[in-house]
Amino acid sequence: MASRDLRRLIDGAALVARETARRSSARDVLRSALLAATDLAGLTRGTPRRPPLPPGPHPGAAAESSRPSSSSSVVYFSHQDAPPRQPPLDQQLLPHESPQPAQTLEITSTDTAAAEADAAERVASVVDRSNDEELRPEASSSPTPTPSPAPAEKRRRRRERNVPSTPFTRALGFAGLGAGLAWGGLQESARRVMYGTPVADGDRSALSPFLSDQNAERVALALCRMRGAALKVGQMLSIQDESLVPPPVLAALDIVRQGADVMPSKQLNSVLDAELGQGWSSKLTSFDYEPLAAASIGQVHRAVLKDGSDVVMKIQYPGVADSIESDIENVRLLLTYTNLIPKGLFLDRAIKVAKEELARECDYVIEASNQKRYKELLSDSEGYYVPKVTDELSSKKILTSEFVPGVPIDKVAVLSQETRNYVGCKLLELTIKELFVFRFMQTDPNWSNFLYDDSRRQFNLIDFGAAREFPKKFVDDYLRMVVACANRDRDGVLEMSRRLGFLTGEEPEVMLDAHVEAAFIVGVPFSRPGGHDFRANNITHSVSNLGATMLKHRMTPPPDEVYSLHRKLSGAFLACIKIGAVVPCREMLLEVYEQYDFSEDHSEVPSSTV
């Protein structure tokens, strides 16, 4: 099996190589293709992240000759009609401080010869360069050793790399990754011939040489370099339980959650010019070239409007929207060849849903509409705030919104128990309201999408690309099933599961028992009145023990709505576990249930459920 999979990978890499030779005759195309392949295969490392140069001159604005040394990535633009503005608090001088010498910024176009020399130097650095330099423990800033130090966290150093922006260069990148996996599989096979196959409980990497720790790490690093749909699929997979995805893969995908590489300033400027016109800087006072975040589809930069308003600009990576189909198909092939995903997960259905979700997320016009809709829906809800959209600096690939402060929800874990309980209550209240009241939910559970502002005791909500509607019929039956789970009503769970499409009615008894038991575990937070302590029993670990049985006997994939819905619900539960919140979940659920308006075309569940 391993030799056959290896041969398929090598054949695929050879096919792309032959296509490269046929299409590419120009020296610059060959050079960029080679760089893309070596970067994505992990042989070259890109450019270390450093303060970028400002853009070239734009009509109506010019870069000022100085900027604060404390924020060297910020470029200021001078406009004759721009009002005076105080610098941000983190750049204001204290009474005892003196101004730092100004730095002069010379605005020039990129020198082609210098770029070619830099490319040649990067290709020459291929020999003996490993991925280990990108993954290293976070160094301590204090020279004094502390007693009983915590284990060092393995983190990835973010680097500056061009985003492969054409289907050809992205396919070449996947071929490089395939070749790297094939080489890793050969190394692991040779190691097992010499030292024997390792034995580990529940670790499927012991069964396949492709599932080595090194290969899992190769996949994660390549996704961070590739970005786009490939990285998005990796992030979706990273929330699975240990029973569904091998532990080495989960550990490597943890790297994926730390963020992607960033675009060089030249590529960033080309996107801004193409989407907003070359005069985009005339609408700004300043722009920070160091991204606040680099995600799968785009990266976020802070800026200041001419009226002094602080905004953030989400800028999509070039070529991402056009490569969704090919990216996900390449990911599917890699997952199939390496057996990373068990058959019981119905990968083809998950891939289909992922394509549809990503197509919506890549359209920032849709996201802006979602954001405005959320702002209206939550306008009367205390404790939530949705930032305003700046339409004049937004397009299909750029979304500009009001800057809002706050910390990601997981950072609330260091605050008082009262604050953690409040945050947990507001998070679950929002989740229940989204599904059962609005039937319109933001389904991305990334903790950074929920920024808590402790000074206002308020959630600042961002990132609405994954928002979607749910049909009334689906929500009706799903609410009935949640109540059945909370009340440990076996008949109600099975009936609603068949209506919703979780079961076909032909499953063996062992599958039905596992399904019902998993449903009862998920319903535990809603099963008793009073506050539920999420740290007292870890729901995800309990469900994991039933995963093998359900994967073996599952006869149908879940309904399409469930992929995004369960991702959001799982994220909400995990956030409450992380911060140690105590939440009156049953009271929240029953309040919604008692006020819910069910459709008349469905009979009620058995009376024992209610």
Protein Blocks (a to p, Z undefined) as FASTA:
>chain_A
ZZmmmmmmmmmmmmmmmmmmmmmmbfklmmmmmmmmmmmnomagbjaddddddddddehi
acdfbdcfklmmbccdddfklccddddfklcccfkbccddddddddddddfklmmmmmmm
mmmmmgopafklmpccdddfbfbdcehiacdddddddddddddfbfklmmmmmmmmmmmm
mmmmmmmmmmmmmnopaddehiaklmpmklgfklmmmmmmmmmmngmmllmmmmmmmmpc
fklpcfklmmmmmmmmnopcdddfklmmmmmmmmnopklmmmpfbdcfbdfbdcfkbccd
ddddfkopacddddddehklmmmmmmmmmmmmmmmmnomacfklommlmmmmmmmmmmmm
mmmklmmmmmmmmmmmmmmpghiacddddfklgcfkbccddddedddfklmmmmcfklmm
mmmmmmmmmmmmmmmmnopacfbfbfklpccdfklopacdehjllgccddfklmmmmmmm
mmmmmnopaklmmmmmmmnopagolacfklmmmmmmmmmmmmmmmmpgcjddfklpcfkl
mmmmmmmmmmmmpcbdcdfklmmmmmmmmmmmmmmmmnopacdfklmmmmmmmmpccdfk
bccddfklZZ
